[in-house]
Each structure stands twice: as C-alpha cells, then as structure tokens.
Amino acid sequence: MNRFQKVYSQGAIDVMEIWVDTETGVHYVFHRNGNAAGFTPLLGPDGKPVVTRE
C-alpha cells in the first residue's frame, strides 16, 4: 500500500492533491469537489506525463 505517496495537498472541500507512483515515478493530480472526484496523470508543458526518479 506504499506505492503511491502524497506530495502536495490543499483545500478541505475543494481538494487538490499531487500523488507520485513510487514504482514508475509518474505524478498524478487528484481533484475532489463535493461528491465528484478525478485522478489523472500530471502533464508538463510538452504534454508528456511528469516523471521523476529518485
């Protein structure tokens, strides 16, 4: 259950979070507003997923 790590969070009702997949390094955006929510890869200015490797 440690594959995804939350690296950024803001808001309480209108929530925006950034999560990192520790196996692939891909960053994801999670957004929740009330009962609606979405989870999608974070894209850089070149349109490609943001990936970091440690």
mmCIF file of the N, C-alpha and C atoms, coordinates in Angstrom:
data_MODEL
# 
_entry.id   MODEL 
# 
loop_
_atom_site.group_PDB 
_atom_site.id 
_atom_site.type_symbol 
_atom_site.label_atom_id 
_atom_site.label_alt_id 
_atom_site.label_comp_id 
_atom_site.label_asym_id 
_atom_site.label_entity_id 
_atom_site.label_seq_id 
_atom_site.pdbx_PDB_ins_code 
_atom_site.Cartn_x 
_atom_site.Cartn_y 
_atom_site.Cartn_z 
_atom_site.occupancy 
_atom_site.B_iso_or_equiv 
_atom_site.pdbx_formal_charge 
_atom_site.auth_seq_id 
_atom_site.auth_comp_id 
_atom_site.auth_asym_id 
_atom_site.auth_atom_id 
_atom_site.pdbx_PDB_model_num 
ATOM 1   N N  . MET A 1 1  ? 0.814   -1.189 0.000   1.00 0.00 ? 1  MET A N  1 
ATOM 2   C CA . MET A 1 1  ? 0.000   0.000  0.000   1.00 0.00 ? 1  MET A CA 1 
ATOM 3   C C  . MET A 1 1  ? 0.861   1.259  0.000   1.00 0.00 ? 1  MET A C  1 
ATOM 4   N N  . ASN A 1 2  ? 2.172   1.144  -0.128  1.00 0.00 ? 2  ASN A N  1 
ATOM 5   C CA . ASN A 1 2  ? 3.055   2.297  -0.125  1.00 0.00 ? 2  ASN A CA 1 
ATOM 6   C C  . ASN A 1 2  ? 3.455   2.734  -1.529  1.00 0.00 ? 2  ASN A C  1 
ATOM 7   N N  . ARG A 1 3  ? 2.771   2.200  -2.545  1.00 0.00 ? 3  ARG A N  1 
ATOM 8   C CA . ARG A 1 3  ? 3.144   2.536  -3.918  1.00 0.00 ? 3  ARG A CA 1 
ATOM 9   C C  . ARG A 1 3  ? 2.927   4.002  -4.239  1.00 0.00 ? 3  ARG A C  1 
ATOM 10  N N  . PHE A 1 4  ? 1.826   4.596  -3.765  1.00 0.00 ? 4  PHE A N  1 
ATOM 11  C CA . PHE A 1 4  ? 1.526   5.994  -4.042  1.00 0.00 ? 4  PHE A CA 1 
ATOM 12  C C  . PHE A 1 4  ? 1.812   6.837  -2.810  1.00 0.00 ? 4  PHE A C  1 
ATOM 13  N N  . GLN A 1 5  ? 2.476   7.985  -3.038  1.00 0.00 ? 5  GLN A N  1 
ATOM 14  C CA . GLN A 1 5  ? 2.832   8.878  -1.938  1.00 0.00 ? 5  GLN A CA 1 
ATOM 15  C C  . GLN A 1 5  ? 2.294   10.277 -2.252  1.00 0.00 ? 5  GLN A C  1 
ATOM 16  N N  . LYS A 1 6  ? 1.542   10.844 -1.315  1.00 0.00 ? 6  LYS A N  1 
ATOM 17  C CA . LYS A 1 6  ? 1.020   12.193 -1.486  1.00 0.00 ? 6  LYS A CA 1 
ATOM 18  C C  . LYS A 1 6  ? 2.141   13.189 -1.216  1.00 0.00 ? 6  LYS A C  1 
ATOM 19  N N  . VAL A 1 7  ? 2.398   14.080 -2.200  1.00 0.00 ? 7  VAL A N  1 
ATOM 20  C CA . VAL A 1 7  ? 3.484   15.050 -2.044  1.00 0.00 ? 7  VAL A CA 1 
ATOM 21  C C  . VAL A 1 7  ? 2.976   16.482 -1.943  1.00 0.00 ? 7  VAL A C  1 
ATOM 22  N N  . TYR A 1 8  ? 1.679   16.708 -2.205  1.00 0.00 ? 8  TYR A N  1 
ATOM 23  C CA . TYR A 1 8  ? 1.111   18.058 -2.120  1.00 0.00 ? 8  TYR A CA 1 
ATOM 24  C C  . TYR A 1 8  ? -0.377  17.943 -1.861  1.00 0.00 ? 8  TYR A C  1 
ATOM 25  N N  . SER A 1 9  ? -0.911  18.856 -1.047  1.00 0.00 ? 9  SER A N  1 
ATOM 26  C CA . SER A 1 9  ? -2.340  18.870 -0.765  1.00 0.00 ? 9  SER A CA 1 
ATOM 27  C C  . SER A 1 9  ? -2.768  20.282 -0.396  1.00 0.00 ? 9  SER A C  1 
ATOM 28  N N  . GLN A 1 10 ? -3.933  20.689 -0.909  1.00 0.00 ? 10 GLN A N  1 
ATOM 29  C CA . GLN A 1 10 ? -4.519  21.959 -0.492  1.00 0.00 ? 10 GLN A CA 1 
ATOM 30  C C  . GLN A 1 10 ? -6.026  21.832 -0.533  1.00 0.00 ? 10 GLN A C  1 
ATOM 31  N N  . GLY A 1 11 ? -6.696  22.567 0.349   1.00 0.00 ? 11 GLY A N  1 
ATOM 32  C CA . GLY A 1 11 ? -8.150  22.596 0.384   1.00 0.00 ? 11 GLY A CA 1 
ATOM 33  C C  . GLY A 1 11 ? -8.748  21.570 1.320   1.00 0.00 ? 11 GLY A C  1 
ATOM 34  N N  . ALA A 1 12 ? -10.023 21.802 1.650   1.00 0.00 ? 12 ALA A N  1 
ATOM 35  C CA . ALA A 1 12 ? -10.775 20.887 2.512   1.00 0.00 ? 12 ALA A CA 1 
ATOM 36  C C  . ALA A 1 12 ? -12.010 20.380 1.786   1.00 0.00 ? 12 ALA A C  1 
ATOM 37  N N  . ILE A 1 13 ? -12.777 21.282 1.194   1.00 0.00 ? 13 ILE A N  1 
ATOM 38  C CA . ILE A 1 13 ? -13.963 20.874 0.432   1.00 0.00 ? 13 ILE A CA 1 
ATOM 39  C C  . ILE A 1 13 ? -13.599 20.744 -1.043  1.00 0.00 ? 13 ILE A C  1 
ATOM 40  N N  . ASP A 1 14 ? -12.895 21.739 -1.560  1.00 0.00 ? 14 ASP A N  1 
ATOM 41  C CA . ASP A 1 14 ? -12.378 21.711 -2.930  1.00 0.00 ? 14 ASP A CA 1 
ATOM 42  C C  . ASP A 1 14 ? -10.912 21.288 -2.818  1.00 0.00 ? 14 ASP A C  1 
ATOM 43  N N  . VAL A 1 15 ? -10.650 19.988 -2.948  1.00 0.00 ? 15 VAL A N  1 
ATOM 44  C CA . VAL A 1 15 ? -9.335  19.410 -2.656  1.00 0.00 ? 15 VAL A CA 1 
ATOM 45  C C  . VAL A 1 15 ? -8.530  19.206 -3.937  1.00 0.00 ? 15 VAL A C  1 
ATOM 46  N N  . MET A 1 16 ? -7.252  19.613 -3.901  1.00 0.00 ? 16 MET A N  1 
ATOM 47  C CA . MET A 1 16 ? -6.311  19.364 -4.994  1.00 0.00 ? 16 MET A CA 1 
ATOM 48  C C  . MET A 1 16 ? -5.085  18.708 -4.382  1.00 0.00 ? 16 MET A C  1 
ATOM 49  N N  . GLU A 1 17 ? -4.686  17.543 -4.926  1.00 0.00 ? 17 GLU A N  1 
ATOM 50  C CA . GLU A 1 17 ? -3.528  16.815 -4.406  1.00 0.00 ? 17 GLU A CA 1 
ATOM 51  C C  . GLU A 1 17 ? -2.650  16.342 -5.555  1.00 0.00 ? 17 GLU A C  1 
ATOM 52  N N  . ILE A 1 18 ? -1.359  16.195 -5.274  1.00 0.00 ? 18 ILE A N  1 
ATOM 53  C CA . ILE A 1 18 ? -0.413  15.599 -6.206  1.00 0.00 ? 18 ILE A CA 1 
ATOM 54  C C  . ILE A 1 18 ? 0.097   14.318 -5.554  1.00 0.00 ? 18 ILE A C  1 
ATOM 55  N N  . TRP A 1 19 ? 0.016   13.220 -6.292  1.00 0.00 ? 19 TRP A N  1 
ATOM 56  C CA . TRP A 1 19 ? 0.480   11.915 -5.825  1.00 0.00 ? 19 TRP A CA 1 
ATOM 57  C C  . TRP A 1 19 ? 1.573   11.415 -6.764  1.00 0.00 ? 19 TRP A C  1 
ATOM 58  N N  . VAL A 1 20 ? 2.547   10.685 -6.229  1.00 0.00 ? 20 VAL A N  1 
ATOM 59  C CA . VAL A 1 20 ? 3.619   10.111 -7.032  1.00 0.00 ? 20 VAL A CA 1 
ATOM 60  C C  . VAL A 1 20 ? 3.590   8.599  -6.892  1.00 0.00 ? 20 VAL A C  1 
ATOM 61  N N  . ASP A 1 21 ? 3.631   7.924  -8.041  1.00 0.00 ? 21 ASP A N  1 
ATOM 62  C CA . ASP A 1 21 ? 3.747   6.464  -8.072  1.00 0.00 ? 21 ASP A CA 1 
ATOM 63  C C  . ASP A 1 21 ? 5.214   6.142  -7.816  1.00 0.00 ? 21 ASP A C  1 
ATOM 64  N N  . THR A 1 22 ? 5.528   5.544  -6.685  1.00 0.00 ? 22 THR A N  1 
ATOM 65  C CA . THR A 1 22 ? 6.921   5.302  -6.304  1.00 0.00 ? 22 THR A CA 1 
ATOM 66  C C  . THR A 1 22 ? 7.601   4.239  -7.164  1.00 0.00 ? 22 THR A C  1 
ATOM 67  N N  . GLU A 1 23 ? 6.843   3.438  -7.898  1.00 0.00 ? 23 GLU A N  1 
ATOM 68  C CA . GLU A 1 23 ? 7.442   2.420  -8.774  1.00 0.00 ? 23 GLU A CA 1 
ATOM 69  C C  . GLU A 1 23 ? 7.803   2.979  -10.135 1.00 0.00 ? 23 GLU A C  1 
ATOM 70  N N  . THR A 1 24 ? 6.978   3.889  -10.684 1.00 0.00 ? 24 THR A N  1 
ATOM 71  C CA . THR A 1 24 ? 7.212   4.418  -12.026 1.00 0.00 ? 24 THR A CA 1 
ATOM 72  C C  . THR A 1 24 ? 7.717   5.853  -12.024 1.00 0.00 ? 24 THR A C  1 
ATOM 73  N N  . GLY A 1 25 ? 7.503   6.597  -10.925 1.00 0.00 ? 25 GLY A N  1 
ATOM 74  C CA . GLY A 1 25 ? 7.893   7.997  -10.848 1.00 0.00 ? 25 GLY A CA 1 
ATOM 75  C C  . GLY A 1 25 ? 6.895   8.952  -11.477 1.00 0.00 ? 25 GLY A C  1 
ATOM 76  N N  . VAL A 1 26 ? 5.780   8.445  -11.987 1.00 0.00 ? 26 VAL A N  1 
ATOM 77  C CA . VAL A 1 26 ? 4.767   9.286  -12.626 1.00 0.00 ? 26 VAL A CA 1 
ATOM 78  C C  . VAL A 1 26 ? 3.981   10.056 -11.562 1.00 0.00 ? 26 VAL A C  1 
ATOM 79  N N  . HIS A 1 27 ? 3.747   11.345 -11.830 1.00 0.00 ? 27 HIS A N  1 
ATOM 80  C CA . HIS A 1 27 ? 2.970   12.202 -10.933 1.00 0.00 ? 27 HIS A CA 1 
ATOM 81  C C  . HIS A 1 27 ? 1.516   12.213 -11.387 1.00 0.00 ? 27 HIS A C  1 
ATOM 82  N N  . TYR A 1 28 ? 0.598   12.246 -10.427 1.00 0.00 ? 28 TYR A N  1 
ATOM 83  C CA . TYR A 1 28 ? -0.836  12.270 -10.708 1.00 0.00 ? 28 TYR A CA 1 
ATOM 84  C C  . TYR A 1 28 ? -1.493  13.417 -9.966  1.00 0.00 ? 28 TYR A C  1 
ATOM 85  N N  . VAL A 1 29 ? -2.551  13.973 -10.566 1.00 0.00 ? 29 VAL A N  1 
ATOM 86  C CA . VAL A 1 29 ? -3.354  15.015 -9.934  1.00 0.00 ? 29 VAL A CA 1 
ATOM 87  C C  . VAL A 1 29 ? -4.664  14.384 -9.483  1.00 0.00 ? 29 VAL A C  1 
ATOM 88  N N  . PHE A 1 30 ? -5.033  14.637 -8.226  1.00 0.00 ? 30 PHE A N  1 
ATOM 89  C CA . PHE A 1 30 ? -6.326  14.215 -7.701  1.00 0.00 ? 30 PHE A CA 1 
ATOM 90  C C  . PHE A 1 30 ? -7.097  15.476 -7.347  1.00 0.00 ? 30 PHE A C  1 
ATOM 91  N N  . HIS A 1 31 ? -8.329  15.582 -7.832  1.00 0.00 ? 31 HIS A N  1 
ATOM 92  C CA . HIS A 1 31 ? -9.169  16.740 -7.514  1.00 0.00 ? 31 HIS A CA 1 
ATOM 93  C C  . HIS A 1 31 ? -10.529 16.235 -7.053  1.00 0.00 ? 31 HIS A C  1 
ATOM 94  N N  . ARG A 1 32 ? -11.003 16.799 -5.923  1.00 0.00 ? 32 ARG A N  1 
ATOM 95  C CA . ARG A 1 32 ? -12.321 16.429 -5.393  1.00 0.00 ? 32 ARG A CA 1 
ATOM 96  C C  . ARG A 1 32 ? -13.066 17.706 -5.042  1.00 0.00 ? 32 ARG A C  1 
ATOM 97  N N  . ASN A 1 33 ? -14.329 17.743 -5.440  1.00 0.00 ? 33 ASN A N  1 
ATOM 98  C CA . ASN A 1 33 ? -15.197 18.857 -5.109  1.00 0.00 ? 33 ASN A CA 1 
ATOM 99  C C  . ASN A 1 33 ? -16.563 18.262 -4.802  1.00 0.00 ? 33 ASN A C  1 
ATOM 100 N N  . GLY A 1 34 ? -16.925 18.219 -3.524  1.00 0.00 ? 34 GLY A N  1 
ATOM 101 C CA . GLY A 1 34 ? -18.197 17.600 -3.130  1.00 0.00 ? 34 GLY A CA 1 
ATOM 102 C C  . GLY A 1 34 ? -18.158 16.109 -3.388  1.00 0.00 ? 34 GLY A C  1 
ATOM 103 N N  . ASN A 1 35 ? -19.123 15.605 -4.163  1.00 0.00 ? 35 ASN A N  1 
ATOM 104 C CA . ASN A 1 35 ? -19.208 14.173 -4.461  1.00 0.00 ? 35 ASN A CA 1 
ATOM 105 C C  . ASN A 1 35 ? -18.461 13.776 -5.727  1.00 0.00 ? 35 ASN A C  1 
ATOM 106 N N  . ALA A 1 36 ? -17.917 14.741 -6.470  1.00 0.00 ? 36 ALA A N  1 
ATOM 107 C CA . ALA A 1 36 ? -17.204 14.457 -7.720  1.00 0.00 ? 36 ALA A CA 1 
ATOM 108 C C  . ALA A 1 36 ? -15.699 14.431 -7.464  1.00 0.00 ? 36 ALA A C  1 
ATOM 109 N N  . ALA A 1 37 ? -14.995 13.517 -8.149  1.00 0.00 ? 37 ALA A N  1 
ATOM 110 C CA . ALA A 1 37 ? -13.544 13.418 -7.991  1.00 0.00 ? 37 ALA A CA 1 
ATOM 111 C C  . ALA A 1 37 ? -12.923 12.869 -9.272  1.00 0.00 ? 37 ALA A C  1 
ATOM 112 N N  . GLY A 1 38 ? -11.635 13.163 -9.450  1.00 0.00 ? 38 GLY A N  1 
ATOM 113 C CA . GLY A 1 38 ? -10.908 12.646 -10.601 1.00 0.00 ? 38 GLY A CA 1 
ATOM 114 C C  . GLY A 1 38 ? -9.442  12.450 -10.263 1.00 0.00 ? 38 GLY A C  1 
ATOM 115 N N  . PHE A 1 39 ? -8.813  11.512 -10.956 1.00 0.00 ? 39 PHE A N  1 
ATOM 116 C CA . PHE A 1 39 ? -7.406  11.151 -10.743 1.00 0.00 ? 39 PHE A CA 1 
ATOM 117 C C  . PHE A 1 39 ? -6.798  10.961 -12.118 1.00 0.00 ? 39 PHE A C  1 
ATOM 118 N N  . THR A 1 40 ? -5.811  11.782 -12.496 1.00 0.00 ? 40 THR A N  1 
ATOM 119 C CA . THR A 1 40 ? -5.251  11.728 -13.847 1.00 0.00 ? 40 THR A CA 1 
ATOM 120 C C  . THR A 1 40 ? -3.759  12.048 -13.811 1.00 0.00 ? 40 THR A C  1 
ATOM 121 N N  . PRO A 1 41 ? -2.987  11.578 -14.800 1.00 0.00 ? 41 PRO A N  1 
ATOM 122 C CA . PRO A 1 41 ? -1.564  11.921 -14.822 1.00 0.00 ? 41 PRO A CA 1 
ATOM 123 C C  . PRO A 1 41 ? -1.365  13.433 -14.935 1.00 0.00 ? 41 PRO A C  1 
ATOM 124 N N  . LEU A 1 42 ? -0.343  13.944 -14.271 1.00 0.00 ? 42 LEU A N  1 
ATOM 125 C CA . LEU A 1 42 ? 0.028   15.354 -14.351 1.00 0.00 ? 42 LEU A CA 1 
ATOM 126 C C  . LEU A 1 42 ? 0.886   15.523 -15.598 1.00 0.00 ? 42 LEU A C  1 
ATOM 127 N N  . LEU A 1 43 ? 0.486   16.445 -16.485 1.00 0.00 ? 43 LEU A N  1 
ATOM 128 C CA . LEU A 1 43 ? 1.214   16.666 -17.735 1.00 0.00 ? 43 LEU A CA 1 
ATOM 129 C C  . LEU A 1 43 ? 2.066   17.923 -17.637 1.00 0.00 ? 43 LEU A C  1 
ATOM 130 N N  . GLY A 1 44 ? 3.259   17.852 -18.229 1.00 0.00 ? 44 GLY A N  1 
ATOM 131 C CA . GLY A 1 44 ? 4.154   19.001 -18.273 1.00 0.00 ? 44 GLY A CA 1 
ATOM 132 C C  . GLY A 1 44 ? 3.827   19.877 -19.468 1.00 0.00 ? 44 GLY A C  1 
ATOM 133 N N  . PRO A 1 45 ? 4.580   20.948 -19.691 1.00 0.00 ? 45 PRO A N  1 
ATOM 134 C CA . PRO A 1 45 ? 4.328   21.863 -20.800 1.00 0.00 ? 45 PRO A CA 1 
ATOM 135 C C  . PRO A 1 45 ? 4.466   21.203 -22.177 1.00 0.00 ? 45 PRO A C  1 
ATOM 136 N N  . ASP A 1 46 ? 5.202   20.099 -22.240 1.00 0.00 ? 46 ASP A N  1 
ATOM 137 C CA . ASP A 1 46 ? 5.358   19.394 -23.509 1.00 0.00 ? 46 ASP A CA 1 
ATOM 138 C C  . ASP A 1 46 ? 4.236   18.389 -23.769 1.00 0.00 ? 46 ASP A C  1 
ATOM 139 N N  . GLY A 1 47 ? 3.276   18.291 -22.831 1.00 0.00 ? 47 GLY A N  1 
ATOM 140 C CA . GLY A 1 47 ? 2.157   17.374 -22.997 1.00 0.00 ? 47 GLY A CA 1 
ATOM 141 C C  . GLY A 1 47 ? 2.443   15.953 -22.557 1.00 0.00 ? 47 GLY A C  1 
ATOM 142 N N  . LYS A 1 48 ? 3.624   15.701 -22.044 1.00 0.00 ? 48 LYS A N  1 
ATOM 143 C CA . LYS A 1 48 ? 4.005   14.369 -21.578 1.00 0.00 ? 48 LYS A CA 1 
ATOM 144 C C  . LYS A 1 48 ? 3.846   14.297 -20.066 1.00 0.00 ? 48 LYS A C  1 
ATOM 145 N N  . PRO A 1 49 ? 3.602   13.106 -19.518 1.00 0.00 ? 49 PRO A N  1 
ATOM 146 C CA . PRO A 1 49 ? 3.478   12.958 -18.063 1.00 0.00 ? 49 PRO A CA 1 
ATOM 147 C C  . PRO A 1 49 ? 4.751   13.394 -17.346 1.00 0.00 ? 49 PRO A C  1 
ATOM 148 N N  . VAL A 1 50 ? 4.569   14.032 -16.191 1.00 0.00 ? 50 VAL A N  1 
ATOM 149 C CA . VAL A 1 50 ? 5.697   14.423 -15.345 1.00 0.00 ? 50 VAL A CA 1 
ATOM 150 C C  . VAL A 1 50 ? 6.203   13.174 -14.634 1.00 0.00 ? 50 VAL A C  1 
ATOM 151 N N  . VAL A 1 51 ? 7.498   12.897 -14.801 1.00 0.00 ? 51 VAL A N  1 
ATOM 152 C CA . VAL A 1 51 ? 8.116   11.702 -14.211 1.00 0.00 ? 51 VAL A CA 1 
ATOM 153 C C  . VAL A 1 51 ? 9.386   12.118 -13.479 1.00 0.00 ? 51 VAL A C  1 
ATOM 154 N N  . THR A 1 52 ? 9.542   11.660 -12.248 1.00 0.00 ? 52 THR A N  1 
ATOM 155 C CA . THR A 1 52 ? 10.772  11.879 -11.501 1.00 0.00 ? 52 THR A CA 1 
ATOM 156 C C  . THR A 1 52 ? 11.292  10.540 -11.016 1.00 0.00 ? 52 THR A C  1 
ATOM 157 N N  . ARG A 1 53 ? 12.561  10.393 -11.023 1.00 0.00 ? 53 ARG A N  1 
ATOM 158 C CA . ARG A 1 53 ? 13.209  9.174  -10.500 1.00 0.00 ? 53 ARG A CA 1 
ATOM 159 C C  . ARG A 1 53 ? 14.127  9.577  -9.382  1.00 0.00 ? 53 ARG A C  1 
ATOM 160 N N  . GLU A 1 54 ? 14.093  8.844  -8.301  1.00 0.00 ? 54 GLU A N  1 
ATOM 161 C CA . GLU A 1 54 ? 14.994  9.128  -7.179  1.00 0.00 ? 54 GLU A CA 1 
ATOM 162 C C  . GLU A 1 54 ? 16.099  8.123  -7.136  1.00 0.00 ? 54 GLU A C  1 
# 
